[in-house]
């Protein structure tokens, strides 16, 4: 039987526990022992951005409509998100990470991968580094974080999630098999409801059962993704940690805990992601040409589509029009979505004077709008001002 080679990196995954809700409870201790959610207004089709662990006992989870959450727990405390505040705290968290390694790949405000392979001789064991990070975040910010350490991203992310909240799991290379084998196959990235049913028909319920297959048998049973699942069941994940400053693209995505079919809500989420991406593009003084759309359906099938503009741009409205067109073209009717994402690449630095020589009046107007929005959001928070339809999310 083939035995793929496990890489010998040391990857740390840090995942803040119910980040937004934890920040709110920290800032207002009276909320500490109460069910708490951070999210949008129930009367405006808002959704839950974060739920503390008490609220989760009522069945509430992120991406759930706020209206549903209030039905499940009428006495839950509902607070609006304070994105600027969370972003400032996230910068402090990232500064703590940077004390131990420059190889940091942030996934969002509340989680990141760190490659600490080169830090072991300087700071000690992987466990010591992980404990030091966890303790520093607790001491300096009074916030809980779960830490997973393993030979690659896939295992590190599972490890950080296995014992939340305030969990700490360190998996050595020789422990990978015993750690993964008992876990349900739903822990494998990309395995959803439909794939789980296919596994069950083949009497495969754990990662260990998948690992015992040959790669050919896995592909025969599970189709084109069978080889991918087989590698992950062996604990093989070759993706490197990519620091943000080395990234060749800028992107944002969000995964819903509950699949969403409403196209208007999905479009609102995409608009919000587009605004976030374009703000980062302008902060870096970039202009990009190629726009990417990512959709993951309820059966975990994932598609990515790209569109290249005639001219490089950093104007939100121009990019949003392209994203809208791709979304309408590639989203099948009545299809439920688990994840949406968008990104941009093909960057170049273009001076403002050079760009303005070729801009139409309407484009100059949109650029002015972007600059005003950026200024207001920088000063008062990114949630203070949004394009109209993005409020619907």
C-alpha positions in Angstrom: 0.0 0.0 0.0 1.2 3.5 -0.8 2.5 5.4 2.2 2.7 9.1 1.4 5.5 11.1 3.2 4.4 13.5 6.0 6.1 16.9 5.9 8.2 17.9 8.9 7.2 21.5 9.4 5.8 22.9 12.6 2.6 24.8 12.0 0.6 26.6 14.7 -3.1 27.5 14.2 -4.4 30.2 16.5 -8.2 30.6 16.6 -9.8 33.1 18.9 -12.8 31.7 20.8 -16.1 33.4 19.8 -14.0 36.4 19.1 -16.5 39.2 18.7 -18.7 37.9 21.6 -15.7 37.4 23.8 -14.6 41.0 23.2 -18.0 42.3 24.1 -18.2 40.2 27.3 -14.7 41.3 28.3 -15.6 45.0 27.8 -18.8 44.5 29.8 -18.3 41.9 32.5 -22.1 42.0 33.3 -22.5 40.0 30.0 -20.0 37.3 31.0 -22.5 34.7 32.2 -25.4 35.6 29.8 -26.2 34.2 26.3 -24.7 36.8 23.9 -24.7 37.2 20.2 -23.1 39.9 17.9 -25.0 40.4 14.7 -27.4 42.4 12.6 -30.9 43.7 13.3 -33.5 41.0 13.2 -36.0 43.3 11.4 -33.5 43.9 8.6 -32.7 40.3 7.8 -29.5 40.5 9.9 -27.4 37.4 10.7 -25.4 36.3 13.7 -21.7 37.2 13.3 -20.6 35.5 16.6 -22.3 33.6 19.5 -20.7 33.0 22.9 -20.7 29.4 24.2 -23.7 29.9 26.4 -25.8 31.0 23.4 -24.6 28.0 21.5 -26.2 25.7 24.0 -29.5 27.0 22.7 -28.6 25.9 19.1 -27.5 29.4 18.0 -24.5 29.6 15.7 -22.8 32.1 13.4 -24.5 32.9 10.0 -27.9 32.0 11.5 -30.5 34.7 10.8 -30.8 36.9 13.9 -34.6 36.4 13.9 -34.1 32.7 14.3 -31.6 33.2 17.1 -34.1 35.3 19.0 -36.7 32.6 18.6 -34.4 30.0 20.0 -33.4 32.2 23.0 -35.7 35.2 23.5 -33.5 36.5 26.3 -30.2 36.4 24.4 -28.3 39.7 24.5 -27.9 41.1 20.9 -25.2 43.6 20.2 -24.2 45.3 16.9 -20.7 44.5 15.7 -17.8 47.0 16.3 -15.5 46.0 13.5 -13.0 48.8 14.0 -12.6 47.8 17.6 -12.2 44.1 16.7 -9.7 45.1 14.0 -7.6 47.0 16.5 -7.5 44.1 18.9 -6.6 41.8 16.0 -3.6 44.0 15.2 -2.4 43.5 18.8 -2.9 39.7 18.5 -0.9 39.7 15.3 1.9 41.7 17.0 2.1 38.9 19.6 2.4 36.4 16.9 5.2 38.4 15.3 7.3 38.1 18.5 7.8 34.5 17.6 7.8 34.3 13.8 7.5 36.5 10.7 5.7 33.7 8.9 2.1 34.6 9.7 -0.8 33.9 7.4 -3.9 35.6 8.7 -7.2 34.0 7.6 -9.5 36.6 9.2 -9.5 39.0 12.2 -9.7 36.0 14.6 -7.5 33.2 13.2 -4.1 32.7 11.6 -1.5 30.1 10.7 2.1 30.5 11.9 5.1 28.6 10.6 7.2 28.3 13.8 9.7 25.7 12.3 12.5 28.3 12.3 11.7 29.6 15.8 12.3 26.4 17.8 16.0 26.9 18.4 15.4 30.5 19.5 12.3 30.1 21.7 12.3 26.5 22.7 9.8 23.7 22.0 6.6 24.1 19.9 4.5 23.5 23.0 6.4 26.3 24.8 5.9 28.7 21.9 2.2 27.8 21.8 1.7 28.2 25.5 3.6 31.6 25.5 1.3 32.9 22.7 -1.9 31.7 24.5 -0.7 33.2 27.8 0.3 36.5 26.2 -3.1 36.9 24.6 -4.8 36.2 27.9 -2.6 38.4 30.0 -2.5 41.4 27.6 -6.0 41.3 26.1 -7.9 39.1 28.6 -9.2 37.0 25.7 -9.3 33.2 25.2 -7.6 31.6 22.2 -7.4 27.9 21.1 -4.0 26.7 19.8 -3.4 23.7 17.6 0.2 22.7 16.6 1.0 20.0 14.1 3.2 19.2 11.0 0.8 21.0 8.6 -2.1 23.3 8.2 -4.8 20.6 8.0 -3.9 18.9 11.2 -3.2 22.1 13.1 -6.6 23.5 12.3 -8.3 20.4 13.5 -6.2 20.4 16.6 -7.2 24.0 17.5 -10.9 23.1 17.1 -10.9 19.8 19.0 -10.9 21.2 22.6 -12.5 24.7 22.4 -12.7 27.0 24.2 -9.2 27.9 25.4 -8.0 24.6 24.0 -4.4 23.5 23.5 -3.5 20.5 21.4 0.0 19.7 20.1 0.4 16.8 17.6 3.9 15.5 16.9 4.6 13.8 13.6 4.6 10.3 15.1 1.2 11.0 16.7 -0.6 12.0 13.5 -2.0 8.6 12.7 -3.4 7.9 16.2 -4.8 11.5 16.3 -6.6 11.4 12.9 -7.7 7.8 12.7 -10.6 7.9 15.2 -12.0 11.2 13.9 -15.2 11.2 11.9 -14.8 11.7 8.1 -16.7 15.0 8.4 -13.5 16.4 9.8 -11.9 16.1 6.3 -12.0 19.4 4.4 -14.5 19.2 1.6 -16.6 16.4 3.0 -20.2 17.5 3.2 -23.6 15.8 3.5 -23.6 14.2 0.1 -20.0 12.9 0.4 -20.7 11.6 3.9 -23.5 9.5 2.5 -21.2 8.1 -0.2 -18.6 7.3 2.5 -21.4 5.6 4.6 -22.5 3.4 1.7 -19.0 2.1 1.5 -19.0 1.6 5.3 -16.3 4.4 5.8 -17.0 6.4 8.9 -13.6 7.5 10.2 -10.4 8.9 8.7 -8.7 5.7 9.7 -11.0 3.7 7.5 -10.3 6.0 4.5 -6.5 5.8 5.2 -6.7 2.0 5.0 -7.9 2.2 1.4 -5.5 2.4 -1.6 -5.4 5.7 -3.4 -7.0 4.0 -6.4 -9.8 2.5 -4.3 -10.5 6.0 -2.8 -10.7 7.5 -6.2 -13.0 4.7 -7.5 -15.3 5.0 -4.5 -15.4 8.8 -4.2 -14.6 10.1 -7.7 -12.2 12.8 -8.7 -11.8 14.1 -5.1 -11.1 10.6 -3.7 -7.3 11.1 -4.0 -7.5 14.4 -2.1 -9.5 12.8 0.7 -7.1 9.9 0.9 -4.1 12.3 1.3 -5.8 14.2 4.0 -6.8 11.0 5.9 -3.0 10.3 5.9 -2.4 13.7 7.3 -0.8 15.1 4.1 -1.3 18.8 3.4 1.5 20.5 1.4 0.2 24.0 1.5 2.8 26.5 2.8 2.1 29.3 5.2 2.0 32.4 3.0 2.6 35.7 4.8 0.2 38.5 3.7 3.0 40.7 2.4 4.1 38.0 0.0 0.6 37.2 -1.3 0.1 37.7 -5.0 -3.6 38.3 -4.5 -6.0 39.9 -2.0 -9.1 38.1 -1.1 -11.8 37.6 1.5 -14.3 34.7 1.9 -16.9 33.7 4.5 -18.3 30.3 5.4 -21.9 30.0 6.6 -22.8 27.6 9.3 -26.1 27.2 7.6 -26.4 27.0 3.8 -28.0 30.1 2.3 -30.3 30.0 -0.8 -31.6 33.6 -0.8 -29.8 35.3 -3.7 -30.4 38.8 -2.2 -28.6 37.9 1.0 -25.8 36.2 -0.8 -25.3 39.2 -3.1 -25.2 41.4 0.0 -22.4 39.2 1.5 -20.5 39.4 -1.7 -20.8 43.2 -1.8 -19.4 43.4 1.7 -16.5 41.1 0.8 -15.8 43.2 -2.3 -15.7 46.4 -0.3 -13.2 44.8 2.2 -10.9 43.6 -0.6 -11.0 46.9 -2.5 -10.2 48.9 0.7 -7.1 46.7 1.2 -6.2 47.1 -2.5 -6.3 50.9 -2.1 -4.4 50.8 1.2 -1.5 49.1 -0.6 -1.8 51.6 -3.5 -2.4 48.7 -5.9 -4.6 48.5 -9.0 -5.7 45.0 -10.2 -7.1 43.5 -13.4 -8.3 40.0 -12.6 -11.3 39.4 -10.3 -12.0 36.0 -8.8 -15.3 34.6 -7.5 -15.5 31.5 -5.3 -18.7 29.6 -4.5 -19.0 26.4 -2.4 -22.4 24.7 -2.8 -24.3 22.7 -0.1 -22.8 19.4 -1.5 -19.3 20.9 -0.9 -18.6 21.2 -4.6 -16.5 24.4 -5.1 -16.2 26.5 -8.2 -13.9 29.4 -8.9 -14.4 31.8 -11.8 -12.3 34.7 -13.0 -12.8 37.8 -15.1 -10.1 40.1 -16.4 -10.9 43.7 -16.9 -9.7 45.8 -19.8 -7.9 48.2 -17.5 -6.4 47.9 -14.0 -8.6 49.5 -11.3 -9.0 50.1 -7.6 -12.5 51.4 -7.9 -15.0 49.4 -5.8 -18.0 50.0 -8.1 -16.2 48.8 -11.2 -15.1 45.6 -9.5 -18.6 45.0 -7.9 -20.3 45.2 -11.3 -18.0 42.4 -12.6 -18.5 40.3 -9.4 -22.3 40.7 -9.7 -22.2 39.6 -13.4 -20.2 36.5 -12.5 -22.4 35.7 -9.5 -25.6 35.9 -11.6 -24.1 33.8 -14.4 -22.6 31.0 -12.3 -25.1 30.6 -9.4 -27.7 27.9 -10.5 -31.3 28.7 -9.6 -32.4 27.4 -6.1 -28.9 26.4 -5.3 -27.8 26.7 -1.6 -24.4 28.1 -0.8 -22.1 27.3 2.0 -19.2 29.7 1.2 -18.7 32.8 -0.9 -15.5 34.6 -1.6 -13.9 37.1 -3.9 -10.5 38.3 -4.6 -8.3 40.3 -7.0 -4.8 39.9 -8.5 -2.8 41.1 -11.5 -1.6 44.0 -9.5 0.6 46.9 -10.6 1.4 50.3 -9.0 -0.1 53.1 -11.0 0.4 56.8 -10.0 -2.8 58.8 -9.4 -1.8 61.4 -12.0 -1.2 58.8 -14.6 -4.5 57.1 -13.9 -6.5 60.3 -13.9 -5.4 61.2 -17.4 -7.5 58.3 -18.8 -10.4 58.3 -16.4 -14.0 59.1 -17.5 -15.8 61.7 -15.3 -18.1 58.9 -13.8 -15.0 56.9 -12.8 -13.4 59.9 -11.2 -16.7 60.4 -9.2 -16.6 56.8 -8.0 -13.0 57.1 -7.0 -13.9 60.2 -5.0 -16.6 58.2 -3.3 -14.2 55.4 -2.4 -11.7 57.9 -0.9 -14.4 59.4 1.2 -15.7 56.1 2.4 -12.1 54.9 3.2 -11.5 58.0 5.2 -14.7 57.7 7.2 -14.2 54.0 7.9 -10.6 54.5 9.0 -11.7 57.2 11.4 -15.0 55.8 12.7 -14.9 52.0 11.9 -15.7 49.9 8.8 -19.3 49.3 9.9 -20.2 53.0 10.1 -20.8 53.4 6.3 -21.8 50.8 3.8 -23.3 50.7 0.3 -27.0 50.3 0.5 -27.5 46.6 -0.4 -24.7 45.3 1.9 -26.9 46.1 4.9 -29.2 43.3 3.8 -26.7 40.7 4.9 
